Amino acid sequence: MPGAYRFEIQTIPGGGKFSVSGNGSKESAKIAFDYFKANANRVSGSIKVSEADFHLQIVDLQNQGSPDATILSTFIALCSVALAKPLQSQMVVTGDMSLGGTITQTRSLAETLQIAFDAGAKRILLPMSSAVDIPTVPSELFAKFQISFYSDPVDAAYKAIGVD
């Protein structure tokens, strides 16, 4: 079952270490950090991964247990802290990505959007591959959100942070 999670991340001067606490798969977080290290220059030339240590805490807002899909959200959190730019307020990121950066579709789109609405979301970041599931969402629920579509992890990070 989908749930709502808050990703809290901080960075301090260091040598490129990454640690995770709270709910969530340490393996998924490591995949996200490896992808971040390999693709930081695609996000911004100003990101110096080897000059900072990163710590991520995943907070379960609804006591759902460990989240299923955290690679993309972790990547976006890393981009946000590295650029010192917060995510847009009331933003929910749906979908996930693989080790190679392939975007995966949002599972149970209608249920996910209902949970996002109940958690106070106003903006939804949705993978293009999930556009086919929009007819399964009640129109009155879909109309409550500002929807942005993304096609790859860097595009998702830019849109979540609000960078053009």
C-alpha positions as CSV (number, residue, x, y, z in Angstrom):
1,M,0.0,0.0,0.0
2,P,1.4,3.5,-0.8
3,G,2.1,5.9,2.0
4,A,3.4,9.4,2.6
5,Y,7.0,9.9,3.6
6,R,9.1,13.0,4.2
7,F,12.7,13.0,3.2
8,E,14.9,15.1,5.4
9,I,18.5,15.6,4.2
10,Q,21.5,17.6,5.3
11,T,25.0,18.0,4.2
12,I,28.2,18.9,6.0
13,P,31.8,19.4,4.7
14,G,33.3,16.0,4.2
15,G,34.6,13.5,1.8
16,G,31.6,12.2,-0.1
17,K,30.1,9.9,2.5
18,F,26.4,9.0,2.6
19,S,24.3,7.7,5.5
20,V,20.6,6.9,5.9
21,S,18.4,6.6,8.9
22,G,14.7,6.1,9.5
23,N,12.4,4.0,7.3
24,G,13.5,2.9,3.9
25,S,15.8,0.6,2.2
26,K,19.5,1.3,2.7
27,E,20.1,-0.6,-0.6
28,S,17.8,1.8,-2.5
29,A,19.4,4.8,-0.9
30,K,22.8,3.5,-2.0
31,I,21.6,3.1,-5.6
32,A,20.3,6.6,-5.6
33,F,23.5,8.0,-4.2
34,D,25.6,6.1,-6.8
35,Y,23.4,7.5,-9.5
36,F,23.7,11.0,-8.0
37,K,27.5,10.7,-7.9
38,A,27.6,9.5,-11.6
39,N,25.1,12.2,-12.8
40,A,25.7,15.2,-10.6
41,N,27.3,17.1,-13.5
42,R,24.2,16.6,-15.5
43,V,22.3,18.4,-12.8
44,S,24.8,21.2,-12.2
45,G,28.5,21.7,-12.7
46,S,28.6,23.4,-9.3
47,I,27.9,20.1,-7.4
48,K,31.0,18.7,-5.7
49,V,30.0,15.4,-4.3
50,S,33.4,14.6,-2.9
51,E,33.5,17.8,-0.8
52,A,30.5,17.0,1.4
53,D,28.9,14.3,3.5
54,F,25.2,13.6,3.1
55,H,22.8,12.3,5.7
56,L,19.2,11.3,4.8
57,Q,16.4,10.5,7.2
58,I,13.1,9.1,5.8
59,V,10.1,9.8,8.0
60,D,7.0,7.7,7.8
61,L,4.1,10.1,8.1
62,Q,1.3,7.5,8.2
63,N,2.9,4.5,9.9
64,Q,2.9,2.4,6.7
65,G,6.3,0.9,7.2
66,S,9.2,0.9,4.8
67,P,8.4,2.6,1.5
68,D,8.5,0.5,-1.7
69,A,10.0,3.1,-4.1
70,T,12.6,5.5,-2.8
71,I,15.4,5.7,-5.4
72,L,14.1,8.7,-7.3
73,S,12.9,10.6,-4.2
74,T,16.4,10.1,-2.7
75,F,18.1,11.3,-5.9
76,I,15.9,14.4,-5.9
77,A,16.6,15.1,-2.2
78,L,20.4,14.8,-2.9
79,C,20.0,17.3,-5.8
80,S,18.0,19.6,-3.6
81,V,20.6,19.7,-0.8
82,A,23.6,19.9,-3.2
83,L,22.1,22.9,-4.9
84,A,20.8,24.4,-1.6
85,K,17.4,24.7,-3.1
86,P,14.3,23.3,-1.4
87,L,11.6,21.3,-3.1
88,Q,8.5,23.2,-4.1
89,S,6.0,23.4,-1.2
90,Q,3.4,20.7,-0.9
91,M,5.1,18.6,-3.6
92,V,4.7,14.9,-3.9
93,V,7.0,12.8,-6.1
94,T,5.5,9.7,-7.6
95,G,7.2,6.9,-9.6
96,D,10.7,5.6,-9.2
97,M,13.8,4.7,-11.2
98,S,16.1,1.8,-11.7
99,L,19.8,1.7,-11.2
100,G,20.4,2.9,-14.7
101,G,18.0,5.8,-14.4
102,T,15.0,4.2,-16.2
103,I,11.8,5.7,-14.9
104,T,9.1,3.3,-13.6
105,Q,5.4,4.0,-13.6
106,T,3.5,5.0,-10.5
107,R,1.7,2.0,-9.1
108,S,-2.0,2.4,-8.1
109,L,-2.2,6.0,-9.3
110,A,-5.7,6.8,-8.0
111,E,-4.8,5.4,-4.5
112,T,-1.5,7.3,-4.5
113,L,-3.2,10.6,-5.4
114,Q,-5.8,10.1,-2.7
115,I,-3.0,9.5,-0.1
116,A,-1.2,12.6,-1.4
117,F,-4.4,14.7,-1.1
118,D,-5.0,13.4,2.4
119,A,-1.4,14.4,3.3
120,G,-2.0,18.0,2.0
121,A,-0.3,17.9,-1.4
122,K,-1.1,20.5,-4.0
123,R,1.6,19.6,-6.6
124,I,2.2,16.1,-8.1
125,L,5.3,15.1,-10.0
126,L,4.2,12.2,-12.3
127,P,6.2,10.1,-14.7
128,M,5.2,10.4,-18.3
129,S,4.6,6.6,-18.3
130,S,1.8,7.0,-15.8
131,A,-0.2,9.3,-18.1
132,V,-2.0,6.2,-19.4
133,D,-3.5,5.7,-15.9
134,I,-5.0,9.1,-15.6
135,P,-8.5,7.9,-16.7
136,T,-8.5,5.6,-13.6
137,V,-8.4,8.6,-11.3
138,P,-11.7,10.3,-10.4
139,S,-11.8,13.7,-12.2
140,E,-12.7,15.6,-9.0
141,L,-9.5,14.2,-7.3
142,F,-7.3,14.8,-10.3
143,A,-8.5,18.4,-10.5
144,K,-7.2,19.2,-7.0
145,F,-3.6,19.0,-8.1
146,Q,-1.1,20.9,-10.2
147,I,0.4,18.1,-12.2
148,S,3.9,18.1,-13.7
149,F,5.2,15.3,-15.9
150,Y,8.8,14.2,-16.0
151,S,10.7,11.9,-18.4
152,D,14.0,11.2,-16.6
153,P,15.5,11.6,-13.2
154,V,17.3,14.9,-13.9
155,D,14.0,16.4,-15.4
156,A,12.2,15.2,-12.2
157,A,14.8,16.9,-10.0
158,Y,14.6,20.2,-11.9
159,K,10.8,20.2,-11.7
160,A,10.6,19.2,-8.0
161,I,13.1,22.0,-7.1
162,G,11.5,24.5,-9.4
163,V,14.6,25.1,-11.6
164,D,14.0,26.0,-15.2
